[in-house]
Every structure is written in C-alpha cells, then in structure tokens.
Amino acid sequence: MTDEPTMLLLLLGSSLTVVFAVLLWKLLILTGGIAAVQWAVVTGFADNPAVQAAAFALPALLAACALMYLPGKAGRTARTRLSRPHISFNPRRRARRNRWEATA
C-alpha cells in the first residue's frame, strides 16, 4: 500500500493531467490525428523512405509555419487593438512616442 505523500503526489499529478486535457482538448485531438496518420503511412509504406520522410516532414513544416506566422497575426483583431496599446520594438519610434505622450 502507498503512503500518504505518494498518494497526494499521484492525486496532484492526475488532477493536473485532467486540467491540461480539458484545456487543450483540441490540440490533443489534432496531435492524435497527426500521429495516427503518420503511424498508418509509416507502417503501410515501410519500404519507401521518401514517403516516410514526407509523413514526418509535412506536419513539422505546418507546425513551423504556424509558430512563425500566426503569433504575429493573433493580436490584430479589432477588439484587442482597442484594449491593448501599441508597443514598438524600434527604440527610435518608442522614444518618439514617449515624447509625444509626455507633451500631450
């Protein structure tokens, strides 16, 4: 039988797993679908390395494109544009904006 600290640790770990599964269910379903397709392609075309490479490269390229291009467009909706001030990464533009706000 397990002692109390181990049981509490197991309870905490399982509850965190359930919370992550509830919050990220779309991502988990998409990941499971991609993994199932990759498994089917790799086992079905075991003697063709080009098909196997494509089975792993296409989802990786799509994920890389999503990570590169979607975060820049994620905050550009009309609702977030009104509630969030524009912060420039250009130091000259940021200094000019700060001077303008100080004079206003």
Secondary structure, DSSP 8 states (H G I E B T S, - for coil): ---HHHHHHHHHHHHHHHHHHHHTHHHHHHHHHHHHHHHHHHHHTTT-HHHHHHHHHHHHHHHHHHHHHHHHHHT-SHHHHHHS----S-HHHHHHHHHHHHH-
